[in-house]
Amino acid sequence: MKKKSDLQLTSASFSRASSLHALMAKAAAHAEAEQQVIAILPESLAKGSRFVSCQEGELVIATDTAAKASQIRFRQQEIMEAIRENELFKFVWKLKVKVQPTRFTDRPTGKITPLSNENARLLKEEAEHTKDKQLREVLEKLASHVRD
């Protein structure tokens, strides 16, 4: 840990602090613009969609599925009219939609159902009639996984 005497405000640390404030201001402006754009989108398309950028009259929106992207493109004129009413997007003339699937999905964990007594019995019978030694061992091992 640094001593208090080492924690002095130098021109380099002041420069980093001012650039951090500028970056935070940009992030806040982007978040505000995103709220305004998402509020304009129809409710069914707003979930999973986000504002990417608005540069040189081109508004870029990303969505998680191709179906939503198609719907946004289909409603492009309606969306553009509503967006242009906002002072921030007054000069937007082009809408670009990108598909960016979510990175992680919550998959339900697979439930392993225990083997029933009847199925275990059938596996043991099949193992007895099998001539292949390795297959017989595998079938017997499977049959041993019976529920109690």
C-alpha positions in Angstrom: 0.0 0.0 0.0 1.3 3.4 -0.9 2.0 6.1 1.7 0.0 9.3 1.8 3.1 11.2 0.6 3.3 9.0 -2.5 -0.3 9.7 -3.5 0.2 13.1 -4.9 -1.7 14.7 -7.8 0.7 14.9 -10.7 0.0 16.1 -14.2 -0.1 12.5 -15.4 -2.6 11.4 -12.8 -4.7 14.5 -13.5 -4.6 13.7 -17.2 -5.9 10.2 -16.5 -8.6 11.5 -14.2 -9.8 14.0 -16.8 -9.9 11.3 -19.5 -11.8 9.0 -17.2 -14.4 11.8 -16.6 -14.6 12.2 -20.4 -15.1 8.5 -20.9 -17.7 8.4 -18.2 -19.6 11.3 -19.8 -19.5 9.5 -23.1 -20.9 6.3 -21.5 -23.7 8.2 -19.8 -24.6 9.9 -23.1 -24.6 6.5 -24.9 -26.8 5.0 -22.2 -29.3 7.9 -22.5 -29.3 7.5 -26.3 -29.9 3.8 -26.0 -32.9 4.3 -23.6 -34.4 6.7 -26.2 -33.9 4.4 -29.1 -35.2 1.3 -27.3 -38.3 3.3 -26.1 -39.2 4.0 -29.7 -39.0 0.3 -30.8 -42.2 -1.8 -30.5 -42.3 -3.7 -27.2 -41.9 -7.1 -28.9 -38.7 -5.9 -30.5 -37.2 -3.9 -27.7 -36.2 -6.9 -25.6 -33.0 -8.3 -26.9 -32.2 -5.1 -29.0 -29.7 -2.4 -28.2 -28.4 0.8 -29.6 -24.9 0.5 -31.0 -24.0 3.9 -32.5 -25.2 6.9 -34.5 -22.5 8.4 -36.7 -22.8 10.5 -39.8 -26.6 10.0 -40.1 -26.4 6.2 -39.8 -28.1 4.6 -36.8 -27.0 1.1 -35.9 -29.1 -1.2 -33.8 -28.1 -4.7 -32.7 -30.6 -7.5 -31.9 -30.2 -11.0 -30.7 -32.2 -12.8 -33.4 -32.5 -12.6 -37.2 -36.3 -12.6 -36.9 -36.2 -9.4 -34.8 -33.7 -7.9 -37.2 -36.1 -8.6 -40.1 -39.0 -7.1 -38.2 -37.0 -3.9 -37.5 -36.1 -3.7 -41.2 -39.7 -4.2 -42.2 -40.8 -1.4 -39.8 -37.9 0.8 -40.8 -39.9 3.7 -42.1 -42.1 3.8 -39.0 -39.2 3.6 -36.7 -37.2 6.2 -38.5 -40.1 8.7 -38.4 -40.4 8.2 -34.6 -36.6 8.5 -34.1 -36.3 11.7 -36.1 -38.8 13.4 -33.7 -36.0 13.2 -31.1 -33.6 16.1 -31.2 -30.6 13.8 -30.8 -31.5 11.8 -33.9 -32.9 14.6 -36.0 -30.5 14.0 -39.0 -30.6 10.2 -39.1 -31.2 9.1 -42.7 -30.2 5.4 -42.6 -31.0 2.5 -40.2 -28.6 -0.4 -40.0 -29.6 -3.6 -38.1 -27.0 -6.1 -37.0 -27.6 -9.6 -35.5 -25.5 -10.3 -32.4 -26.7 -13.4 -30.6 -26.3 -13.4 -26.8 -23.1 -14.9 -25.7 -24.4 -17.1 -23.0 -27.7 -18.9 -22.7 -29.1 -20.5 -19.6 -29.6 -24.1 -20.6 -31.6 -26.3 -18.4 -29.6 -28.9 -16.8 -30.4 -32.4 -18.0 -32.1 -34.6 -15.5 -30.8 -38.1 -15.3 -33.6 -40.5 -14.6 -32.5 -43.6 -12.8 -32.9 -47.0 -14.5 -36.0 -48.9 -13.6 -35.9 -52.4 -12.2 -37.6 -53.7 -15.3 -35.1 -52.1 -17.7 -32.2 -53.3 -15.5 -33.6 -56.9 -15.7 -33.8 -56.6 -19.5 -30.3 -55.4 -19.8 -29.0 -58.3 -17.7 -30.9 -60.8 -19.9 -29.4 -59.2 -23.0 -26.0 -59.4 -21.5 -26.4 -63.1 -20.8 -27.3 -63.7 -24.5 -24.4 -61.6 -25.9 -21.3 -63.4 -27.1 -19.1 -60.3 -27.2 -17.3 -60.1 -23.8 -16.8 -56.3 -23.8 -20.4 -55.6 -24.8 -21.5 -58.0 -22.0 -19.5 -56.1 -19.4 -20.9 -52.8 -20.6 -24.5 -54.1 -20.4 -23.9 -55.5 -17.0 -22.5 -52.2 -15.8 -25.5 -50.3 -17.1 -27.8 -52.8 -15.5 -26.1 -52.1 -12.1 -27.3 -48.4 -12.3 -30.7 -49.3 -11.1 -32.7 -47.0 -8.8 -33.3 -48.3 -5.3 
